[in-house]
Amino acid sequence: MNEPAGMRMPVRLRSWLGVASATVTAATATADFWWLAVPRFDICAAVLPAPAGCRIADRVATATLWTAVVAVLYAATVVVALPARVVAGGR
């Protein structure tokens, strides 16, 4: 993509925007995982086996796993964005 020199976004700004969007995405995803993991309005009958969606232990394990996945991806995004800022002579 051949863009005029005046139209290109500086590397420092691009890396900052990448980290900012990754932060918002990671925070939203984590909040959504836990919003779904913790039952709020559903009242589950006290019967065994529990009906589908009423076993909180299964929900918490899944939310924990995906929170860890999102945290690793977020850390990788930050690590990739920081060297771009250093190489560009970010101050």
N, C-alpha and C positions, 0 to 999 in steps of 0.2 A: 504494500500500500504506500504509494508515493504521495505523502502529504506535504504541503508547504511547511517550512520550518516554523513559521509563526502559529500554525494550527495544531502542532503536536503538544500533548499534555506532558508536563515535566515528569520525570520518573519519580521524584519525591511525592508529587501529588497523586500519581497513580498508585504507588505503594500504600499511601495513607488511605486512599479510597478503598483499596482492596482489603486492608485490615479493618476498616470501619464497616464495610459490608459483611465481612466474615464475622465480626463481633455481633452485629444485629442478627444475622442468620443463625449463629450458634446459640445466642440467648433465646431467640424465638423457638428454635427447635427443642432446646432443653426444657423451656417452660411448657411447651405443648406435650412433650413426653410425660412430664409429671402431672400435667392437667388430666391426661388420659389415665395415668396409672393409679391415681388416688380417687376412689369413688366419692362423689359429692352428693348427688341427688338420688341415686338408685338405692332402693332398699332391697336387700337380698334376703330371701327366705332362709331360715335356719334349718336347711335340710342337707343331708349328705347323699350323694355327692353334690357339691355346690353347682348351681346353674352356670351356664356360660357367662363369663364376664364378671363373676362374683368372687373369684379367687384372687385376692389382692397380692398374694405371694408371687403368683405368676406375672402379674403386671409390674410389680416393683423390680423383679429381676430383669425383665425386658427393658424397662425404663433406665435402669442402671447401666445395662450393656450399651444402649444407644447413646446415653449421656457420655460414656467413656469414648465411644467412637467419634462423637462430635467434638469432644475435647482434643483428641489426637489430631483430627483434621484441622481444627482451629489452630493448634500449635504449629502444625506443618505450614499453614498459610502464613502465619506471622514470621516463621523462620525464613520462608522463601521471600517474603516482602522486605524484611530488614536488610539482607545483603544488597538488594536492588537499590535501596536508599543509600547504603554505604558506598557502593560502586559509583553512584551518581554524584558523590561528594556531598551528600545530605548534611545539612548543618542544623 
